[in-house]
């Protein structure tokens, strides 16, 4: 298993998709850059927040994603992640950046 620049385990394979979940109820839209995982957020009052603060990155394989598609619990993933990270929102002194969770879905390579 490879490790990223932070020394954390990284799955082998290629990105097949990614999406972000905002933990901040005031954020209405954001996007993720292709080359780097940064959330660029727009606050509901129109103030641009850049970059977003990524509080959690989750790796899933595309097969896990397909298996979870029929699982009703999987549809609540966004809500669960938001609840888990509410402590971050409450502890912020300033609203200079936003809490964003990025989920990467990877297609594992079958090469041995």
Secondary structure, 3 states (H helix, E strand, C coil): CEECCCCCEECCCEEEEEEEEECCCCEEEEEECCCCCCEEEEECCCCEECCCEEEEEEEEEHHHHHHHHCCHHHHHHHHHHHHHCHHHHHHCCCCCCCEEEEEEEEECCCCC
